[in-house]
Amino acid sequence: MMRTGKRRMLFRVAALALPMLAWIMAEGLLGRMLPAIKGSAHDPWLGFSDHLDLFTLDEESHRYQIDEAHHYAFEPTGFLAKKSANTSRIFCLGGSTVQGRPYSIETAFPAWLQHSLETIHPSSQFEILNLGGISYASYRLLPILKEVLQYQPDLIILCTGHNEFLEDRSYKQLKHAAPVMGEWLQWARQSHVIEATLQLGSLLARKPTDPTPILGHRVRAILDYERGAEKYHRNTPWMRSVEQHFSGNVERMIQLCQEADIPLILLNPCFNLKDSPPFKSEHREDWNSEVEEDWKRALQVAREQLDGAPEESIKNLRRALSLDPNYADTWYALGQCLLQQAQWQEAKRCFQRALEEDVCPLRIRASMRHQITDLARRYEIPLLDLQSLAEKEAPVGLVGDTFLVDHVHPSIHGHQTIALALVGRVQEILTNLEQRSISDEQTRLLFAGKLAELPDHYFANGLQRLENLRAWTHGKADGPPIESHPQWESGL
């Protein structure tokens, strides 16, 4: 009886131990395999018909220069093919906010970072390359990162998130988990076995009839077309697909850097809450004329009472939102009213809701900001939150036109502030540099001197670009009519 009992006990222990051992072995094996798979620069949801490398080698000067075919989106810049021993080479990837629009690379944060580091470390050399591409989203930055990792970088700085909704793509092949499972899946995906199972299931879910969207090397932003804003409509499934694609792209870029053993700094972009109204508002899907009349009356009364009875105005705006909580402009109007009543936090919540309900999303959404933060924490990547940086300088913590010149582009002062925040981070990562600081007076003289070197037309051109940008965001571009867009019939 004793021997039988022992055998039963051993059998039970083995029944528990063997699956656990198999799981541990699978975790170890997949832990080595998944980074290579996920870190691949191949995008399983998108392809390019005519991809061109960003840089070409000039044989005479022995310099890599941005290819002329990319000058429509990137400012000309380059670097020596042979890097000297005391040179730190840093590539800054992103969209027009990195490039420094509405101005240019001379007053963008990579330039101010280089000036600051050269002042602090006069015996060292720095090549800080501004690879901010106009309207470039994460899926276009992914192949660029793979390319520049071949050019002996010492550090990559990545800032992306505003441009994900500019180009029309189809996401029929993406399958979504129920929202209530989001937190559970985030925890579960820490397991390599579960992550591999989810990836395999995603691939098997694809149908042969689900084509992979193919884009050309040149950006076809919807707003580049005349009346481009007309193409934007509320489309929650598409928006979630874009966000899922974005998260995957950022994760793949992190993996690529870790595979190449190149340090990366992630920047979470900043955006204008207080002084940037939504670009397009739409009513809820079950909207009807009976509700509309009540809604219009509430808004009319709110406008009439704005000066004399602001509390009544707020009450009527809330009434309008109870009838349609999806109309972005109403949230923005309520935020402005609450701001006048010094209800700062409530106003901020309304401005953020207005951003989330904007059906023409030209500012990074909250879920995408959370994705960046989660990825930085999961992969232990240094993160600089530019919105938090901007909030420190903003009155009552509401980011507006004091740090930005429009909905997303930092002012020259904003770029300088970002650069100074990066100086310490860069020195921590580049082990060949001692930790040094630059005084406020040094900074003031340095920055003022560099600005004085720029011609007057540099600033005049920037102001003109700013006017063009504002027209562009409202669908008033001078391009061809939106009906000629290749995906006009698909809808967003």
C-alpha positions in Angstrom: 0.0 0.0 0.0 2.8 2.4 0.9 4.6 1.7 -2.4 1.4 2.2 -4.3 0.8 5.5 -2.5 4.3 6.7 -3.3 3.9 5.8 -7.0 0.6 7.8 -7.1 2.3 10.8 -5.5 5.3 10.6 -7.9 2.8 10.3 -10.8 0.9 13.4 -9.7 4.2 15.4 -9.2 5.4 14.3 -12.7 2.0 15.2 -14.2 2.5 18.8 -12.8 6.2 19.1 -13.3 6.5 17.9 -16.9 4.1 20.5 -18.4 5.8 23.2 -16.3 9.2 22.1 -17.5 8.0 22.1 -21.1 6.6 25.6 -20.6 9.9 26.8 -19.2 11.8 25.3 -22.1 9.4 26.9 -24.6 9.7 30.3 -22.8 13.5 30.1 -23.1 13.5 29.1 -26.7 10.9 31.6 -27.8 12.6 34.3 -25.7 15.6 33.9 -28.1 13.5 33.7 -31.3 10.8 36.3 -30.8 13.1 39.4 -30.7 14.5 38.5 -34.1 11.0 37.9 -35.5 9.3 40.9 -34.0 12.4 43.1 -34.5 12.4 42.6 -38.2 11.9 45.7 -40.3 9.3 43.9 -42.3 5.9 45.3 -41.7 3.3 42.4 -42.1 0.4 44.8 -42.6 1.9 47.2 -45.2 4.3 47.2 -48.1 6.0 49.7 -50.4 6.0 49.4 -54.2 9.1 51.4 -54.8 11.1 51.8 -51.6 14.2 54.0 -52.0 17.0 54.3 -49.5 17.0 57.6 -47.7 20.8 58.1 -48.2 23.1 57.7 -51.1 26.9 57.8 -51.1 28.7 60.6 -52.9 31.9 58.9 -54.1 33.7 62.2 -54.6 33.1 63.7 -51.1 32.9 60.3 -49.4 29.7 61.5 -47.7 26.3 60.0 -47.4 23.6 62.5 -48.4 19.8 62.3 -48.4 18.8 61.3 -51.9 17.1 64.0 -54.0 14.0 61.9 -54.4 13.4 62.4 -50.7 13.9 66.2 -50.6 10.1 66.8 -50.8 9.9 65.4 -47.3 13.4 65.7 -45.8 15.8 68.6 -45.5 19.2 67.9 -47.1 21.7 66.6 -44.5 24.6 64.1 -44.5 27.6 62.7 -42.8 31.1 61.3 -43.6 31.2 57.6 -44.7 34.1 57.1 -42.3 33.3 58.1 -38.8 36.2 59.4 -36.7 37.0 57.9 -33.4 35.9 60.9 -31.3 32.6 61.5 -33.2 29.2 60.7 -31.6 26.7 60.1 -34.4 23.0 60.5 -33.4 20.0 60.0 -35.7 16.8 61.8 -34.8 13.8 60.2 -36.5 10.2 61.5 -36.7 7.8 63.7 -38.6 7.6 67.4 -39.3 7.8 68.2 -35.5 11.3 66.7 -35.5 12.2 68.6 -38.7 11.2 71.9 -37.0 8.3 73.0 -39.1 7.1 75.6 -39.8 10.7 76.6 -39.7 13.4 74.1 -40.6 16.2 72.0 -39.2 18.4 75.0 -38.2 16.0 75.7 -35.2 14.8 72.2 -34.5 15.8 70.4 -31.3 18.5 68.2 -32.9 20.4 71.4 -33.9 20.1 72.9 -30.4 21.2 69.6 -28.9 24.3 69.6 -31.1 25.1 73.3 -30.2 24.7 72.5 -26.5 26.8 69.4 -26.5 29.6 71.1 -28.6 29.7 73.9 -26.1 29.8 71.5 -23.1 32.3 69.1 -24.8 34.5 71.3 -27.1 37.1 68.5 -27.6 34.4 66.0 -28.9 32.7 66.0 -32.3 29.0 65.4 -32.8 26.9 64.5 -35.9 23.3 64.9 -34.9 21.2 64.1 -38.1 17.7 65.5 -38.4 15.6 62.8 -40.1 12.3 64.4 -39.6 10.1 63.7 -42.7 7.0 65.7 -43.5 3.9 63.6 -42.9 6.1 60.6 -42.1 4.3 58.0 -39.9 5.8 55.1 -37.9 5.4 52.6 -40.7 7.6 54.9 -43.0 10.2 55.4 -40.2 10.6 51.6 -39.7 12.6 51.0 -43.0 14.6 54.2 -42.4 15.6 53.0 -39.0 16.8 49.7 -40.4 18.9 51.7 -43.0 20.5 54.1 -40.5 21.5 51.3 -38.1 24.0 50.4 -40.8 25.7 53.8 -40.5 27.5 53.3 -37.1 25.0 55.3 -35.0 25.8 55.8 -31.3 22.2 56.7 -30.4 18.8 56.8 -32.0 16.2 59.4 -30.9 12.6 58.6 -32.0 9.6 60.9 -31.8 6.5 59.7 -33.7 2.7 59.5 -33.3 1.0 62.5 -34.9 1.0 61.4 -38.5 -0.6 57.9 -38.2 -3.9 59.0 -39.7 -2.7 61.0 -42.6 -2.6 58.2 -45.2 -5.5 55.9 -46.1 -4.7 52.2 -45.5 -6.9 49.2 -45.3 -6.7 47.0 -42.2 -9.1 44.1 -43.2 -6.5 41.6 -42.0 -6.2 42.9 -38.5 -8.3 41.1 -35.8 -9.2 42.9 -32.6 -9.6 41.6 -29.0 -12.5 42.7 -27.0 -11.7 46.0 -25.1 -12.4 44.3 -21.8 -9.6 41.9 -22.4 -7.1 44.7 -23.1 -5.5 44.8 -19.7 -5.4 41.0 -19.4 -3.8 40.6 -22.8 -1.1 43.2 -21.9 -0.2 41.2 -18.8 -0.4 37.8 -20.7 1.8 38.9 -23.5 4.7 39.1 -21.2 4.8 35.3 -21.7 6.8 34.4 -24.9 4.5 31.4 -25.4 1.3 33.4 -25.3 2.9 36.1 -27.5 3.9 33.5 -30.1 0.4 32.0 -30.0 -1.2 35.4 -30.5 1.1 36.1 -33.5 0.4 32.8 -35.1 -3.3 33.2 -34.6 -3.1 36.6 -36.2 -1.4 35.2 -39.2 -3.8 32.3 -39.5 -6.7 34.8 -39.3 -5.6 36.5 -42.5 -7.5 35.5 -45.6 -6.0 35.1 -49.0 -8.5 37.8 -50.1 -7.2 40.3 -47.6 -4.6 42.2 -49.7 -1.6 43.9 -48.0 -1.9 47.7 -48.6 0.9 48.9 -50.9 2.2 52.5 -50.7 4.6 54.4 -52.8 7.8 55.9 -51.4 6.2 59.3 -51.6 3.6 60.2 -48.9 0.1 60.7 -50.2 -1.5 62.5 -47.2 -5.2 62.9 -47.5 -5.0 66.6 -46.6 -2.6 67.2 -49.5 -5.7 67.1 -51.7 -8.2 69.8 -52.1 -11.0 69.4 -49.6 -9.1 66.5 -48.1 -10.9 66.9 -44.8 -14.1 65.8 -46.4 -12.7 62.2 -46.5 -12.5 61.9 -42.8 -15.5 60.4 -41.0 -16.0 58.6 -37.8 -14.7 55.1 -38.2 -13.8 53.5 -34.9 -12.6 50.1 -36.2 -10.2 51.8 -38.7 -8.9 54.0 -35.9 -8.2 51.1 -33.6 -6.4 49.3 -36.4 -4.2 52.4 -37.0 -3.4 52.4 -33.2 -2.6 48.7 -33.2 -0.3 49.1 -36.3 1.4 52.1 -34.6 2.1 50.1 -31.4 3.6 47.2 -33.5 5.8 49.6 -35.5 7.2 51.2 -32.4 7.8 47.8 -30.8 9.6 46.6 -33.9 11.8 49.7 -33.9 12.7 49.1 -30.3 13.6 45.5 -31.1 15.7 46.5 -34.1 17.8 48.9 -31.9 18.2 46.2 -29.2 19.3 43.6 -31.7 21.9 46.1 -33.1 22.9 47.0 -29.5 22.2 50.7 -30.2 20.7 52.8 -27.5 17.4 54.5 -28.1 15.6 57.4 -26.5 11.8 57.6 -27.0 10.0 60.9 -27.1 6.3 61.1 -26.4 5.1 64.0 -28.6 3.5 67.2 -27.3 0.3 68.6 -28.6 -1.9 71.7 -28.2 -4.9 71.2 -26.0 -6.0 74.8 -25.0 -5.6 76.7 -28.2 -6.3 74.1 -30.9 -10.0 73.4 -31.6 -11.0 70.0 -33.2 -10.4 69.8 -36.9 -13.7 68.0 -37.7 -16.7 67.1 -35.6 -19.4 64.6 -36.4 -22.7 63.7 -34.7 -23.3 60.3 -33.2 -24.4 57.6 -35.6 -28.1 57.5 -34.5 -28.5 61.2 -34.9 -32.0 62.4 -35.9 -33.7 65.8 -36.6 -35.8 65.8 -33.4 -32.7 65.5 -31.2 -30.9 68.0 -33.4 -33.4 70.8 -32.7 -33.0 70.3 -29.0 -29.2 70.2 -29.4 -29.2 73.5 -31.4 -31.3 75.3 -28.9 -29.0 74.3 -26.1 -26.0 75.6 -28.0 -27.8 78.8 -28.9 -28.7 79.5 -25.3 -25.1 78.7 -24.3 -23.7 81.3 -26.7 -26.2 83.9 -25.6 -25.4 83.4 -21.9 -21.6 83.1 -22.3 -20.8 86.7 -21.1 -23.6 87.5 -18.7 -24.3 84.1 -17.2 -21.3 81.8 -17.7 -22.7 79.1 -15.3 -25.9 78.9 -17.3 -23.8 78.6 -20.5 -21.9 75.7 -19.0 -25.1 74.1 -18.0 -26.5 74.3 -21.5 -23.3 73.0 -23.1 -23.5 70.0 -20.8 -27.1 69.6 -21.9 -25.9 69.6 -25.5 -23.3 66.9 -24.6 -26.0 64.8 -23.0 -27.7 64.7 -26.4 -24.5 64.0 -28.3 -21.4 63.2 -26.4 -19.5 62.5 -29.6 -19.5 66.0 -31.0 -15.9 67.3 -30.5 -16.5 71.0 -30.9 -19.0 71.0 -28.0 -16.4 69.5 -25.7 -13.9 72.2 -26.7 -16.5 75.0 -26.2 -17.2 73.6 -22.7 -13.5 73.5 -22.0 -13.1 77.2 -22.9 -16.0 78.1 -20.6 -14.6 76.2 -17.7 -11.2 77.8 -18.3 -12.8 81.3 -17.9 -14.3 80.1 -14.6 -10.8 78.9 -13.5 -11.9 75.3 -13.4 -8.5 74.2 -14.8 -8.6 70.4 -14.3 -12.2 70.0 -15.6 -11.3 72.3 -18.6 -8.3 70.0 -19.3 -10.5 66.9 -19.3 -12.9 68.6 -21.8 -10.1 69.6 -24.1 -8.7 66.1 -24.0 -12.1 64.7 -24.8 -12.4 67.1 -27.7 -9.1 65.7 -29.1 -10.3 62.1 -28.7 -13.6 62.8 -30.5 -11.9 64.7 -33.4 -12.7 62.6 -36.5 -9.7 64.2 -38.3 -7.1 63.1 -35.8 -3.9 65.2 -36.4 -2.7 65.0 -32.8 -1.5 61.8 -31.0 -4.3 60.1 -29.2 -4.2 59.2 -25.5 -4.2 55.4 -26.2 -1.1 55.9 -28.4 0.7 57.9 -25.7 0.0 55.0 -23.3 1.4 52.6 -25.8 4.7 54.5 -26.0 4.9 54.7 -22.2 4.1 51.0 -21.8 6.7 50.0 -24.4 9.3 52.2 -22.9 8.7 50.6 -19.5 8.5 47.0 -20.8 11.8 47.3 -22.8 13.5 49.6 -20.3 13.9 52.4 -22.8 14.6 56.0 -21.7 11.5 58.1 -22.3 11.1 61.8 -22.4 7.4 63.0 -22.2 7.3 66.2 -24.2 3.8 67.0 -23.1 4.8 66.9 -19.4 7.8 69.1 -20.4 5.5 71.6 -22.1 3.0 71.5 -19.1 5.7 72.8 -16.8 5.9 76.0 -18.8 2.2 76.3 -19.6 -0.1 78.5 -17.5 -2.1 76.3 -15.1 -0.6 73.3 -16.9 -2.7 73.6 -20.1 -0.4 73.4 -23.1 -1.3 76.0 -25.8 0.4 78.6 -28.0 3.1 79.4 -25.5 5.0 76.2 -26.3 3.6 75.4 -29.7 2.9 77.4 -32.8 -0.1 75.4 -33.9 -1.7 72.0 -33.0 1.6 70.0 -32.7 4.7 71.9 -33.8 6.8 73.3 -31.0 8.0 76.9 -31.2 11.7 77.7 -31.5 11.7 78.1 -27.7 9.9 74.8 -27.4 12.6 73.1 -29.5 15.3 74.7 -27.3 13.6 73.4 -24.2 13.4 69.9 -25.6 17.1 70.0 -26.5 18.1 71.1 -23.0 16.0 68.3 -21.5 17.9 65.8 -23.8 21.4 67.0 -22.9 21.6 65.1 -19.6 20.0 61.9 -21.1 22.4 61.8 -24.0 25.4 62.2 -21.7 24.2 59.4 -19.6 24.0 57.1 -22.6 27.2 58.1 -24.4 29.7 56.7 -22.0 32.6 58.5 -23.6 31.2 61.8 -22.4 31.5 63.2 -18.8 28.4 64.5 -17.1 28.5 68.3 -17.5 25.9 71.0 -17.4 25.5 74.3 -19.3 24.6 77.4 -17.4 21.5 79.5 -18.1 23.7 82.4 -19.2 25.7 80.2 -21.5 22.5 78.9 -23.0 21.1 82.3 -23.5 24.2 83.6 -25.2 24.6 80.5 -27.3 21.0 80.3 -28.5 20.8 84.1 -29.2 24.1 83.9 -31.2 22.9 81.0 -33.4 19.5 82.8 -34.0 21.4 86.0 -35.0 23.3 84.0 -37.7 20.1 83.1 -39.5 18.9 85.4 -42.4 15.7 87.4 -42.0 14.0 85.4 -44.7 14.4 82.2 -42.7 11.8 83.5 -40.2 9.6 85.1 -42.9 9.5 81.7 -44.7 8.6 80.0 -41.4 5.6 82.3 -40.9 4.4 81.7 -44.4 4.7 78.0 -43.9 2.7 78.3 -40.7 -0.2 80.0 -42.7 0.0 77.2 -45.2 0.0 74.6 -42.5 -3.2 76.1 -41.0 -4.9 76.0 -44.3 -3.7 72.4 -44.9 -5.2 71.2 -41.6 -8.6 72.5 -42.6 -8.5 70.7 -46.0 -7.6 73.8 -48.0 -4.5 72.5 -49.7 -3.7 73.5 -53.3 -3.4 69.9 -54.5 -5.7 67.9 -56.8 -9.3 67.4 -55.8 -9.9 64.7 -53.2 -11.9 62.6 -55.7 -8.6 61.9 -57.5 -7.1 60.2 -54.4 -6.3 56.5 -55.2 -8.5 55.4 -52.3 -11.2 57.9 -52.6 -14.0 55.4 -52.7 -12.8 53.4 -49.6 -13.7 55.9 -47.0 -12.0 56.2 -43.6 
